[in-house]
């Protein structure tokens, strides 16, 4: 006959099952947001590429704009 599991063993198995479901849901959610993050990183890279071409005056304008002045 099958051995009856103790309450602690059942609790551990239950918690592990819940954790596995939560991890699966989390990873599934990441799949949905990964393209957005990738696009954001691409845009930041484009901004950096343009920034290195700025003149001194344009760079000063950018700094003032970022500081809210």
Buried (B, 14 or more C-beta within 10 A) or exposed (E): EEEEEEEEEEEEEEEEEEEEEEEEEEEEEEEEEEEEEEEEEEEEEEEEEEEEEEEEEEEEEBEEEEEEE
